[in-house]
Amino acid sequence: MENNKTNKVVLFQGIKTLIFAALSLLMGPVLLSFAFSKPNDKLYIPLLIVGCLVCVFAIFLIFKGIRLIMNSMFKKN
């Protein structure tokens, strides 16, 4: 008989990843709005690049967190 219990360690790791994704989802657009508010400033390009990278990283963390949660519930070991 199979043991289909949820792996709690992997589940909490997935939840932690989604929390970091939520923080990145908030921080990325804030950095982008700072960059777009002053296009003539010398920090325009660095803020724009960092803001875009944080947004892409947030999307990556969302997929990774959801995958970890699904693996914790449905993975057969």
LINHUHU-V960032 format. One record per residue. N is the residue number from 1. D_FIRST is the distance of its C-alpha to the first C-alpha in Angstrom with 2 decimals. Layout:
N,D_FIRST + N,D_FIRST
This chain:
1,0.00 + 2,3.80 + 3,6.71 + 4,9.44 + 5,12.26 + 6,15.80 + 7,17.43 + 8,20.56 + 9,22.73 + 10,22.52 + 11,22.99 + 12,26.14 + 13,27.36 + 14,27.18 + 15,29.03 + 16,31.60 + 17,32.13 + 18,32.77 + 19,35.26 + 20,37.15 + 21,37.11 + 22,38.67 + 23,41.33 + 24,42.07 + 25,42.30 + 26,45.01 + 27,46.81 + 28,47.13 + 29,49.17 + 30,51.28 + 31,52.25 + 32,53.01 + 33,55.18 + 34,57.06 + 35,57.71 + 36,58.88 + 37,61.10 + 38,63.35 + 39,63.50 + 40,66.68 + 41,65.26 + 42,64.66 + 43,60.98 + 44,60.28 + 45,58.65 + 46,56.54 + 47,55.25 + 48,54.52 + 49,52.55 + 50,50.59 + 51,49.88 + 52,48.57 + 53,46.38 + 54,44.91 + 55,44.14 + 56,42.40 + 57,40.47 + 58,39.37 + 59,38.00 + 60,36.13 + 61,34.66 + 62,33.55 + 63,31.55 + 64,30.12 + 65,29.16 + 66,27.48 + 67,25.56 + 68,24.41 + 69,23.31 + 70,21.39 + 71,19.71 + 72,18.78 + 73,17.07 + 74,15.56 + 75,15.23 + 76,11.99 + 77,12.54
